[in-house]
Amino acid sequence: MKSRGFFPLVVLLFLGTVAPWAVEGAGQAIKAGVCPSIKPAQCLIYEKPECQTDWQCLGKKKCCRDVCGIKCLDPVAIMNRAKKTGKCPVVLGQCMMLNPPNYCERDSQCQGDFKCCKGMCGKACVSPVKALHSLSPLERA
């Protein structure tokens, strides 16, 4: 095999390995919103799960428990207007995708203490980092 034909194969293999990690933010990012509540009902046949994590669902859909299994469903907005503390983590890499999708636009769309931050490939809800001046001297060490 000529070396010119081998190089594109190596690049595609590398991107296929790195791309899921970049999108998932190494397991510390989540998609905006929360799963919809489940309506009380009795399931006759349980279905095979469609997903295990939100990142296996297309677009902004989340991996949620449903009446008869686990499915990719449209999230429900969170109504939380409180100011969230902490800062977004520093992003060291850059996405190779043109116009990567954003999974959130505002902190209020994120669960709990999570903030809507710029990641390697678009915005996602991530756990914030504490500002250094807000840490006690023991935490800084």
C-alpha positions as CSV (number, residue, x, y, z in Angstrom):
1,M,0.0,0.0,0.0
2,K,1.4,3.4,-0.9
3,S,2.0,5.9,2.0
4,R,-0.4,8.5,0.4
5,G,-3.3,6.0,0.7
6,F,-2.4,5.1,4.2
7,F,-2.3,8.6,5.8
8,P,-6.0,9.4,5.2
9,L,-7.0,6.1,6.8
10,V,-4.9,6.9,9.9
11,V,-6.5,10.4,10.1
12,L,-10.0,9.0,9.9
13,L,-9.2,6.3,12.5
14,F,-7.9,9.0,14.8
15,L,-10.9,11.3,14.4
16,G,-13.3,8.4,15.0
17,T,-11.6,7.7,18.3
18,V,-11.3,11.4,19.4
19,A,-14.7,12.7,18.2
20,P,-16.9,10.9,20.8
21,W,-14.6,12.1,23.7
22,A,-14.7,15.7,22.4
23,V,-18.4,15.7,22.2
24,E,-19.0,14.1,25.6
25,G,-16.5,16.4,27.3
26,A,-14.8,13.4,28.9
27,G,-18.1,12.5,30.8
28,Q,-18.5,15.8,32.5
29,A,-21.0,17.4,30.2
30,I,-24.8,17.0,29.9
31,K,-27.4,18.2,27.5
32,A,-29.8,21.0,28.5
33,G,-33.2,20.3,30.1
34,V,-34.6,17.4,32.0
35,C,-36.4,14.2,31.1
36,P,-40.2,14.5,30.9
37,S,-42.2,13.0,33.7
38,I,-43.5,9.5,33.1
39,K,-47.3,9.1,32.9
40,P,-48.6,6.3,35.1
41,A,-49.3,3.3,32.9
42,Q,-48.8,-0.4,32.9
43,C,-46.3,-1.7,30.3
44,L,-47.2,-5.1,28.7
45,I,-43.9,-5.6,26.8
46,Y,-40.6,-3.9,27.8
47,E,-38.6,-2.6,24.9
48,K,-34.8,-2.9,24.4
49,P,-33.1,0.4,25.6
50,E,-32.4,2.9,22.8
51,C,-29.6,4.6,24.7
52,Q,-27.4,4.6,27.8
53,T,-26.3,8.3,27.7
54,D,-27.7,11.5,26.3
55,W,-24.8,11.6,23.8
56,Q,-26.2,8.5,22.0
57,C,-29.4,10.5,21.2
58,L,-29.6,12.8,18.1
59,G,-29.6,16.6,18.5
60,K,-30.9,17.9,21.8
61,K,-32.8,14.7,22.8
62,K,-31.9,13.1,26.1
63,C,-31.8,9.5,27.2
64,C,-34.8,9.1,29.5
65,R,-36.8,6.4,31.2
66,D,-40.2,5.9,29.5
67,V,-43.2,3.7,30.3
68,C,-41.8,0.6,28.6
69,G,-38.1,1.2,28.5
70,I,-35.4,3.8,27.9
71,K,-35.7,6.1,24.9
72,C,-34.3,9.3,23.3
73,L,-36.9,11.9,24.2
74,D,-37.2,15.7,23.8
75,P,-36.2,17.4,27.1
76,V,-38.4,19.6,29.2
77,A,-37.1,23.1,30.0
78,I,-35.9,23.9,33.5
79,M,-37.5,27.0,35.1
80,N,-34.5,28.2,37.2
81,R,-33.5,31.8,37.1
82,A,-31.1,31.8,40.0
83,K,-27.5,33.0,39.3
84,K,-25.1,30.1,39.2
85,T,-21.7,30.4,40.8
86,G,-18.4,29.2,39.5
87,K,-16.7,29.7,36.1
88,C,-16.7,27.7,33.0
89,P,-13.7,25.3,32.6
90,V,-10.9,26.3,30.2
91,V,-11.2,24.6,26.8
92,L,-7.8,23.5,25.4
93,G,-8.9,21.9,22.1
94,Q,-10.9,23.0,19.1
95,C,-13.5,21.1,17.2
96,M,-12.8,20.1,13.6
97,M,-16.6,20.3,12.8
98,L,-18.0,23.3,11.1
99,N,-20.8,25.0,13.1
100,P,-20.9,22.4,15.9
101,P,-24.3,22.0,17.6
102,N,-25.0,23.8,21.0
103,Y,-26.9,21.7,23.6
104,C,-27.7,24.7,25.7
105,E,-27.7,28.5,25.4
106,R,-28.1,29.7,29.0
107,D,-27.1,28.5,32.5
108,S,-30.8,28.4,33.4
109,Q,-31.2,25.5,30.9
110,C,-28.8,23.3,32.9
111,Q,-29.7,21.1,35.9
112,G,-28.5,21.9,39.4
113,D,-25.1,23.7,39.6
114,F,-24.2,23.0,36.0
115,K,-23.4,25.9,33.7
116,C,-23.8,26.4,29.9
117,C,-20.2,26.6,28.7
118,K,-18.3,26.5,25.5
119,G,-16.7,23.1,25.0
120,M,-14.5,21.6,22.3
121,C,-17.6,21.1,20.0
122,G,-20.3,23.6,20.9
123,K,-21.9,24.6,24.2
124,A,-23.0,22.0,26.8
125,C,-24.0,21.9,30.5
126,V,-20.8,21.3,32.5
127,S,-19.8,21.3,36.1
128,P,-18.2,24.7,36.9
129,V,-14.8,25.2,38.4
130,K,-14.6,27.2,41.6
131,A,-12.9,30.6,41.4
132,L,-9.5,30.6,43.1
133,H,-10.3,33.6,45.4
134,S,-13.4,31.9,46.7
135,L,-11.4,28.9,48.0
136,S,-10.2,28.7,51.5
137,P,-6.4,28.6,52.0
138,L,-6.6,24.8,52.8
139,E,-8.5,24.1,49.5
140,R,-5.9,26.1,47.5
141,A,-3.1,23.8,48.6
